[in-house]
Amino acid sequence: MNFHNRQHLHGDPPFVRKALRTTIKEIYVEKPAWPWLIMLCLISLNISGCGAILADKHAKSRPLGQSTITMADLAGNWEYQEGTVVYTLPLDEYGDGTYEWKKGRFHTTTFSDGVWQGTWAQEENDREGGFELHLSDDNKSAKGRWWYTRIGKDDKPLAPGGSFTLRRMNGL
């Protein structure tokens, strides 16, 4: 029933007038609609926001001239170098991989604006840590540092970590 088009309220029978007044009173006075509208808006915003997050959790990228680099572009074989230590680090489309040294794991958590961050763990010597790299403009190398977050049972290690480089062996 459209209340805005009801011009002849007084010409209606008494039971219709009472029903209309009661309905209008419920809508505008006793049961205001604005709390429901606010709730619907919040639910709508929440759902649309979650949809954007769920769309592609690995869509972190940065523009480079005409191209865009995403986390998936980190896939391939990289040469890890720290001082005289050099080994191959194969990464998947999520920037994750394993390496032979101490049964190591390399896990990318974020990649945005050329900053590459993540965690590492070594099973054989019971150590874990984090890293942050800065990808070069040509996307063929990265320089950064690593640190400890746990050594054995010590979850606040004082050991300093170090710096390292990665050089792309194949891919892009």
Secondary structure, DSSP 8 states (H G I E B T S, - for coil): --GGG---GGGS-HHHHHHHHHHHHIIIIIS-SHHHHHHHHHHHHHHHHHHHHHH-TT--EEEETTEEEEGGGG-EEEEEEETTEEEEEEE-TTS-EEETGGGEEEEEEEEETTEEEEEEEETTTTEEEEEEEEE-TTSSEEEEEEEEEEETTBSS-----EEEEEEESS--
